């Protein structure tokens, strides 16, 4: 019989304990900072009707990158490639019951069928934070400030990243001035979004813009002085955010953006890429036949975020969830070790009992390998005395303690 491969599906990850530790740290930090801004957690199914993505999500994602299939009831279903259409559907479904403004966040896993490479995988977790029900610059400032605080919440400084801001309304004004028809605008926006990846960008733009590409680029170069963008930059500076810049090349690939857009970039030359981004999308509720709800939000993926944290040495060292390992020396001490472990767990100490009865040195080496901070042997001597010699593997020091005093000792040492 052919042996099964131990490899995971291409473009996804297995999270072994140390990987899961890092992933949990990232997810917990994201949640903590979002909640500090008053955002509430929500979630939804990973499956959505395919039609949800066919009108406002980018054509590239819908046509080339979704995992789409027909279920047994003949319905076309898609594994979500992003969360924005889902949260919009949820809000639209209860728009009369919900109290606005809404501040919601989620960290779902999403799927896109694309070539696995640095910063991009086929399965990823993505923070989505959205503010529903507030028009204008106040909400734009808050959402950018939240993203900024997420970055600094991981220990990043302003030298580590920059925030590039733009506004889709600036583009619309320029299109009007140059005379670009509505049918061509979407193609130009898509081209601008891929600008850095295109070798002969200007000639491609000329083809699409019907010979108006040069005029378009000239107006884009002067758009940085637009009052919309200058006022936003001023408000951010008032909050102490000094690494935001106006960048008229920022477009964002999704078709649903209607106003301010922004992206956060790593400044390190070895990882100079976008980490997160978002913007205002006031018109997405139209798909569900409800009145317009002004909305602004952003997303950041765990793959690019982890690359950023690794690049800037901001990831924590692994810490075991286990506080102490009890090393059972002989078979007669097993039941006593179980009772000790039970008592410690009742006092919020996480205990692993080593039943292998290997040599004490080997058991201690295993605890050290697993980053368990304390060990204690359990044998005949301990059964008779009711005391354990608790050893700190970081300092090498040991202390004989009555069993009931072990929790306080461990808490004190951890502090």
Backbone torsions as a table, in degrees:
resi	resn	phi	psi	omega
1	UNK	NA	135.0	-177.7
2	UNK	-67.9	134.3	178.5
3	UNK	-73.3	139.2	175.5
4	UNK	-75.2	146.5	177.1
5	UNK	-72.6	146.1	175.5
6	UNK	-90.4	-0.3	178.9
7	UNK	-74.3	146.0	173.9
8	UNK	-80.1	167.9	176.2
9	UNK	-58.4	142.3	-175.5
10	UNK	-60.4	129.1	176.1
11	UNK	90.8	3.9	174.3
12	UNK	-121.0	174.3	-175.1
13	UNK	-128.5	147.0	164.5
14	UNK	-93.4	136.0	179.2
15	UNK	-105.7	92.0	171.2
16	UNK	-68.3	163.9	-171.4
17	UNK	-48.9	-42.2	-178.7
18	UNK	-70.1	-35.9	175.4
19	UNK	-67.2	-40.4	180.0
20	UNK	-66.3	-33.7	177.0
21	UNK	-59.7	-47.1	178.8
22	UNK	-64.7	-44.4	-178.7
23	UNK	-62.1	-44.5	178.5
24	UNK	-63.1	-39.5	177.5
25	UNK	-59.3	-44.9	179.7
26	UNK	-63.8	-48.6	-178.5
27	UNK	-62.4	-41.6	-179.0
28	UNK	-66.6	-37.9	178.6
29	UNK	-67.0	-43.7	177.7
30	UNK	-58.8	-46.3	-179.5
31	UNK	-63.6	-42.4	-177.8
32	UNK	-61.5	-45.1	-178.1
33	UNK	-68.8	-40.5	177.8
34	UNK	-59.5	-44.1	-178.7
35	UNK	-68.9	-25.6	176.3
36	UNK	-67.3	-20.4	176.4
37	UNK	-95.6	5.2	178.5
38	UNK	87.1	18.6	-179.2
39	UNK	-89.1	141.3	-178.4
40	UNK	-104.7	145.5	-178.3
41	UNK	-82.8	141.6	174.3
42	UNK	-141.3	170.8	177.4
43	UNK	-155.3	171.8	179.6
44	UNK	-159.5	172.0	179.3
45	UNK	-66.3	151.5	177.6
46	UNK	-74.6	-16.0	-178.4
47	UNK	-98.7	135.5	176.5
48	UNK	-137.1	153.2	170.6
49	UNK	-60.9	135.7	-174.9
50	UNK	-59.6	-30.6	-177.0
51	UNK	-62.3	-20.7	180.0
52	UNK	-60.5	-28.8	-174.7
53	UNK	-101.6	-5.8	-169.2
54	UNK	-85.1	-5.5	-177.6
55	UNK	-110.7	-34.3	-174.0
56	UNK	-121.9	-17.9	175.5
57	UNK	-77.6	155.2	-175.4
58	UNK	-62.3	147.2	-178.5
59	UNK	-59.7	-37.2	-178.3
60	UNK	-60.5	-44.0	-179.2
61	UNK	-67.9	-45.7	-177.2
62	UNK	-65.1	-45.3	-172.5
63	UNK	-82.5	-32.4	-170.0
64	UNK	-117.3	-18.1	-167.4
65	UNK	-122.0	-2.2	-178.0
66	UNK	-90.7	150.7	169.1
67	UNK	-92.1	99.3	-174.9
68	UNK	-120.9	138.6	-179.3
69	UNK	-152.5	168.4	177.0
70	UNK	-101.5	127.3	-179.7
71	UNK	-81.1	-179.7	-173.9
72	UNK	-71.2	-10.9	175.7
73	UNK	-95.8	7.0	178.5
74	UNK	81.1	13.5	179.5
75	UNK	-94.3	139.3	177.3
76	UNK	-83.4	122.0	-172.8
77	UNK	-124.3	147.2	-179.9
78	UNK	-129.2	136.4	167.4
79	UNK	-71.7	126.8	-169.8
80	UNK	-56.7	129.3	174.3
81	UNK	-89.8	-14.7	179.4
82	UNK	-160.3	171.3	-173.4
83	UNK	-107.1	-17.7	-173.1
84	UNK	-58.8	-47.0	176.7
85	UNK	-60.0	-35.8	-179.7
86	UNK	-65.9	-47.9	-177.9
87	UNK	-67.6	-32.7	176.3
88	UNK	-64.9	-42.3	176.1
89	UNK	-59.5	-43.4	-178.7
90	UNK	-63.7	-45.3	-179.3
91	UNK	-66.5	-42.5	179.4
92	UNK	-61.7	-34.2	-178.3
93	UNK	-67.2	-24.6	-179.2
94	UNK	-132.1	34.2	-172.6
95	UNK	-61.0	-28.2	-179.1
96	UNK	-85.3	-13.8	-178.5
97	UNK	-97.2	-26.1	-173.9
98	UNK	-82.3	143.4	177.3
99	UNK	-91.7	120.9	-178.7
100	UNK	-96.9	149.9	4.6
101	UNK	-76.4	153.5	175.1
102	UNK	-104.6	134.1	171.7
103	UNK	-120.3	105.7	-174.5
104	UNK	-123.5	147.8	171.9
105	UNK	-142.5	155.5	174.2
106	UNK	-150.1	160.4	176.8
107	UNK	-131.2	69.9	-176.5
108	UNK	-82.3	161.7	167.7
109	UNK	-91.9	141.6	-174.8
110	UNK	-128.5	163.5	-176.3
111	UNK	-133.4	132.6	171.7
112	UNK	-139.2	131.3	179.2
113	UNK	-85.5	94.6	177.7
114	UNK	-142.6	169.2	-176.9
115	UNK	-67.5	122.7	179.9
116	UNK	-67.7	129.6	-179.1
117	UNK	-157.3	178.9	179.8
118	UNK	-58.3	124.8	178.4
119	UNK	86.4	-8.0	-178.0
120	UNK	-137.7	125.1	174.2
121	UNK	-130.0	171.2	-178.0
122	UNK	-82.2	-26.1	171.6
123	UNK	-120.9	135.3	-179.3
124	UNK	-152.8	159.4	173.2
125	UNK	-102.2	141.5	-173.1
126	UNK	-140.0	119.7	172.6
127	UNK	-69.7	131.0	170.5
128	UNK	-121.6	126.1	175.7
129	UNK	-125.9	127.6	-175.5
130	UNK	-136.1	142.5	177.7
131	UNK	-118.4	112.8	-177.0
132	UNK	-103.8	135.7	168.6
133	UNK	101.3	7.5	178.3
134	UNK	-125.6	120.9	177.8
135	UNK	-85.8	158.6	167.6
136	UNK	83.5	-168.2	-167.0
137	UNK	-70.3	-27.6	-176.8
138	UNK	-59.0	-45.1	179.3
139	UNK	-69.2	-37.2	178.4
140	UNK	-61.2	-43.1	179.3
141	UNK	-63.5	-43.0	-178.1
142	UNK	-62.9	-44.1	-174.7
143	UNK	-68.8	-36.2	176.3
144	UNK	-69.5	-39.7	177.8
145	UNK	-62.3	-38.2	177.2
146	UNK	-62.2	-46.0	178.9
147	UNK	-62.1	-41.4	176.9
148	UNK	-58.1	-45.7	-178.9
149	UNK	-69.7	-27.0	172.7
150	UNK	-63.2	-44.1	-179.2
151	UNK	-64.5	-47.5	-179.4
152	UNK	-71.0	-23.8	176.6
153	UNK	-63.9	-23.6	175.1
154	UNK	-89.7	0.9	179.7
155	UNK	98.3	4.4	179.5
156	UNK	-73.3	150.5	174.9
157	UNK	-108.2	169.8	-179.9
158	UNK	-62.6	-21.2	177.3
159	UNK	-74.4	-16.0	-175.9
160	UNK	-87.1	-19.6	-176.8
161	UNK	-152.8	158.1	175.4
162	UNK	-129.4	151.0	179.4
163	UNK	-109.0	116.0	-178.2
164	UNK	-100.5	122.3	-176.3
165	UNK	-117.5	148.4	177.1
166	UNK	-151.4	-177.8	179.0
167	UNK	-146.1	126.3	-179.3
168	UNK	-60.8	-29.4	179.5
169	UNK	-65.6	-29.7	175.1
170	UNK	-63.0	-42.7	177.6
171	UNK	-61.0	-45.1	-178.2
172	UNK	-60.4	-41.0	178.0
173	UNK	-63.3	-39.7	179.5
174	UNK	-68.5	-41.6	176.9
175	UNK	-59.0	-41.2	178.4
176	UNK	-62.4	-43.9	-176.8
177	UNK	-66.4	-39.5	-178.9
178	UNK	-79.1	-24.7	-179.2
179	UNK	90.4	41.9	178.0
180	UNK	-90.4	125.7	-177.4
181	UNK	-73.1	160.8	-175.9
182	UNK	-59.1	-36.3	-177.6
183	UNK	-67.9	-24.6	-177.6
184	UNK	-91.6	-21.5	-172.5
185	UNK	-61.1	-41.9	-179.2
186	UNK	-61.5	-41.4	-179.9
187	UNK	-65.4	-39.1	179.6
188	UNK	-67.7	-41.6	178.7
189	UNK	-62.1	-40.5	178.2
190	UNK	-64.0	-40.4	178.9
191	UNK	-65.2	-43.4	179.7
192	UNK	-62.9	-35.8	179.8
193	UNK	-65.8	-28.6	-179.7
194	UNK	-101.4	16.8	-172.4
195	UNK	-52.9	-45.1	-175.5
196	UNK	-68.2	-19.0	-176.7
197	UNK	-96.4	-3.2	-174.7
198	UNK	-105.3	124.5	-177.4
199	UNK	-67.2	-47.7	-177.0
200	UNK	-111.2	63.8	-173.5
201	UNK	-60.7	-46.4	-173.9
202	UNK	-63.4	-39.8	178.9
203	UNK	-69.2	-36.4	176.5
204	UNK	-64.0	-40.0	178.7
205	UNK	-64.7	-40.7	178.5
206	UNK	-59.7	-40.3	-179.6
207	UNK	-63.5	-47.9	-176.5
208	UNK	-70.5	-39.3	-175.6
209	UNK	-83.5	2.3	177.5
210	UNK	63.7	41.5	177.8
211	UNK	85.3	6.2	-179.1
212	UNK	-104.9	12.2	-175.3
213	UNK	-62.8	-42.1	-178.2
214	UNK	-65.0	-42.9	177.8
215	UNK	-62.8	-38.2	179.4
216	UNK	-62.5	-46.0	-178.8
217	UNK	-66.2	-36.8	178.3
218	UNK	-61.7	-43.8	179.9
219	UNK	-68.6	-35.3	177.1
220	UNK	-63.4	-37.4	-179.5
221	UNK	-65.2	-28.9	-179.0
222	UNK	-94.4	-3.0	-175.0
223	UNK	-71.8	-14.9	-178.3
224	UNK	-62.6	-20.3	179.6
225	UNK	-91.0	10.9	179.4
226	UNK	-62.2	133.8	-178.1
227	UNK	-57.8	-34.6	178.6
228	UNK	-57.2	-46.9	-176.4
229	UNK	-75.5	-38.5	-179.2
230	UNK	-64.7	-39.0	179.6
231	UNK	-67.3	-40.1	177.9
232	UNK	-62.9	-43.3	179.2
233	UNK	-62.2	-39.7	179.6
234	UNK	-63.7	-45.2	-180.0
235	UNK	-62.0	-39.3	178.8
236	UNK	-66.1	-40.6	178.8
237	UNK	-63.7	-34.5	177.9
238	UNK	-63.7	-25.0	177.3
239	UNK	-89.5	5.0	179.6
240	UNK	85.7	11.9	178.3
241	UNK	-91.0	101.3	-172.9
242	UNK	-102.5	3.5	-177.3
243	UNK	-113.5	24.1	174.2
244	UNK	-93.5	137.8	-179.6
245	UNK	-134.3	151.6	174.2
246	UNK	-81.4	129.7	-177.6
247	UNK	-141.4	102.3	-175.7
248	UNK	-77.1	2.4	174.3
249	UNK	-87.5	-11.2	179.7
250	UNK	-76.3	123.5	-177.4
251	UNK	-119.7	-43.1	-169.5
252	UNK	71.1	129.9	-169.5
253	UNK	-77.7	-17.9	-176.7
254	UNK	-76.8	144.8	-174.9
255	UNK	-79.1	-9.6	-172.1
256	UNK	-88.8	-4.7	-178.4
257	UNK	-71.6	139.8	-175.1
258	UNK	-124.1	-11.5	-175.6
259	UNK	-147.3	-124.6	-179.4
260	UNK	-59.0	137.5	172.3
261	UNK	-133.6	152.1	179.4
262	UNK	-154.2	159.2	173.6
263	UNK	-141.7	147.5	176.4
264	UNK	-105.0	128.3	-176.6
265	UNK	-117.6	140.6	171.0
266	UNK	-71.3	135.0	-179.5
267	UNK	-89.1	-10.5	-179.3
268	UNK	-70.0	131.1	-176.7
269	UNK	-61.5	-27.4	179.9
270	UNK	-79.7	-9.7	-178.6
271	UNK	-146.3	41.9	-174.1
272	UNK	-77.1	80.8	-176.4
273	UNK	-145.7	169.6	179.0
274	UNK	-73.5	135.9	179.2
275	UNK	-103.7	-37.7	-179.6
276	UNK	-154.2	169.0	179.2
277	UNK	-177.3	165.2	180.0
278	UNK	-179.7	-154.0	-178.8
279	UNK	161.9	-166.7	-177.1
280	UNK	-95.4	133.9	176.8
281	UNK	-137.7	87.2	-173.4
282	UNK	-83.1	-14.3	-170.9
283	UNK	-105.9	4.1	-172.5
284	UNK	-71.3	-24.4	178.5
285	UNK	-64.7	-22.3	-179.4
286	UNK	-55.7	-30.6	-178.8
287	UNK	-60.2	-25.4	-174.8
288	UNK	-106.9	9.6	174.5
289	UNK	71.1	27.1	177.5
290	UNK	-115.1	162.9	-179.7
291	UNK	-62.0	152.3	-178.2
292	UNK	-59.0	134.3	173.6
293	UNK	-120.3	113.5	179.7
294	UNK	-60.9	133.1	-173.7
295	UNK	-143.3	141.7	173.1
296	UNK	-139.6	141.5	-178.7
297	UNK	-162.3	178.3	177.8
298	UNK	-154.3	168.8	178.9
299	UNK	-140.2	149.3	172.5
300	UNK	-139.9	130.9	-176.6
301	UNK	-89.4	150.1	-176.3
302	UNK	-71.4	-25.3	-177.8
303	UNK	-71.0	-51.2	179.4
304	UNK	-67.7	-33.9	178.8
305	UNK	-65.5	-42.9	179.6
306	UNK	-65.0	-39.6	176.5
307	UNK	-58.3	-42.1	178.6
308	UNK	-62.5	-47.6	-177.6
309	UNK	-64.9	-37.9	176.7
310	UNK	-66.2	-42.3	-179.1
311	UNK	-59.0	-38.1	-176.0
312	UNK	-101.8	14.4	175.9
313	UNK	54.5	50.2	-176.7
314	UNK	-112.9	8.1	179.0
315	UNK	-87.1	141.7	-179.7
316	UNK	-76.5	156.6	172.7
317	UNK	-72.9	150.5	-178.6
318	UNK	-64.3	134.5	175.1
319	UNK	-126.5	125.7	-178.7
320	UNK	-68.9	142.2	174.0
321	UNK	-72.2	-13.3	-179.1
322	UNK	-86.1	129.8	-178.9
323	UNK	-83.0	-38.7	-174.5
324	UNK	-150.1	144.7	172.0
325	UNK	-109.7	129.4	174.4
326	UNK	-93.2	118.6	-178.0
327	UNK	-94.0	105.6	-178.4
328	UNK	-77.2	122.7	-174.9
329	UNK	-85.7	-37.4	-177.1
330	UNK	-143.2	163.0	-175.6
331	UNK	-61.4	-36.3	-178.0
332	UNK	-64.9	-17.7	-176.3
333	UNK	-95.6	0.1	-174.7
334	UNK	-62.4	-49.2	-177.3
335	UNK	-64.8	-37.5	177.6
336	UNK	-63.7	-41.6	178.1
337	UNK	-61.2	-38.7	178.9
338	UNK	-63.6	-39.9	179.5
339	UNK	-68.1	-39.4	177.0
340	UNK	-61.6	-46.7	-179.4
341	UNK	-60.7	-42.7	179.9
342	UNK	-59.7	-45.5	-179.9
343	UNK	-63.6	-40.8	179.7
344	UNK	-67.8	-40.6	179.1
345	UNK	-62.9	-34.1	178.4
346	UNK	-67.0	-15.3	176.9
347	UNK	-109.4	26.9	173.2
348	UNK	67.6	28.0	172.8
349	UNK	-101.7	128.1	178.0
350	UNK	-84.6	121.7	-170.5
351	UNK	-124.6	132.1	169.2
352	UNK	-111.0	131.2	178.5
353	UNK	-103.9	123.7	179.5
354	UNK	-91.4	107.2	-177.2
355	UNK	-93.2	6.0	-173.8
356	UNK	-68.9	-25.8	-176.3
357	UNK	56.1	30.3	172.0
358	UNK	-72.4	176.9	177.2
359	UNK	-56.4	145.8	-177.7
360	UNK	-55.5	-42.0	-179.7
361	UNK	-59.5	-39.7	179.6
362	UNK	-68.6	-37.9	178.7
363	UNK	-66.0	-40.0	178.8
364	UNK	-67.1	-39.0	177.2
365	UNK	-60.5	-38.7	178.6
366	UNK	-64.6	-43.2	178.1
367	UNK	-61.2	-41.7	179.3
368	UNK	-64.4	-41.4	178.9
369	UNK	-61.2	-34.2	-179.5
370	UNK	-88.4	5.1	179.3
371	UNK	62.4	28.1	174.8
372	UNK	-77.8	124.4	-169.2
373	UNK	-73.5	-28.0	-176.3
374	UNK	-129.5	148.6	173.6
375	UNK	-133.6	155.5	174.2
376	UNK	-150.4	133.3	179.2
377	UNK	-85.0	146.5	178.5
378	UNK	-127.8	111.8	179.3
379	UNK	-144.8	-159.9	-177.0
380	UNK	-60.4	-43.2	-179.3
381	UNK	-58.9	-43.9	-177.8
382	UNK	-69.8	-36.5	178.1
383	UNK	-62.1	-40.2	-176.6
384	UNK	-75.9	-38.2	-175.3
385	UNK	-87.9	-25.8	-175.4
386	UNK	73.7	14.6	177.9
387	UNK	-120.5	150.2	175.6
388	UNK	-122.1	146.7	173.7
389	UNK	-92.2	104.5	-176.1
390	UNK	-90.8	123.2	-177.2
391	UNK	-111.0	130.6	173.3
392	UNK	-86.2	122.2	-177.5
393	UNK	-77.8	-15.1	177.4
394	UNK	-82.2	-41.0	-178.5
395	UNK	-97.7	-22.6	-177.1
396	UNK	83.4	-0.6	-178.0
397	UNK	-83.2	146.8	177.6
398	UNK	-122.0	150.1	178.4
399	UNK	-143.5	128.9	177.4
400	UNK	-79.8	126.0	-174.4
401	UNK	-138.4	141.2	166.6
402	UNK	-60.5	147.7	-174.2
403	UNK	-55.8	-39.2	-176.5
404	UNK	-69.1	-15.4	-179.9
405	UNK	-95.1	-7.6	-177.4
406	UNK	-61.6	-44.4	-179.5
407	UNK	-56.8	-47.4	179.9
408	UNK	-61.1	-38.6	179.0
409	UNK	-62.5	-46.6	-178.3
410	UNK	-65.5	-42.8	-180.0
411	UNK	-62.6	-39.7	-179.8
412	UNK	-65.9	-42.5	-179.7
413	UNK	-66.9	-39.3	178.5
414	UNK	-64.8	-35.1	-178.7
415	UNK	-68.5	NA	NA
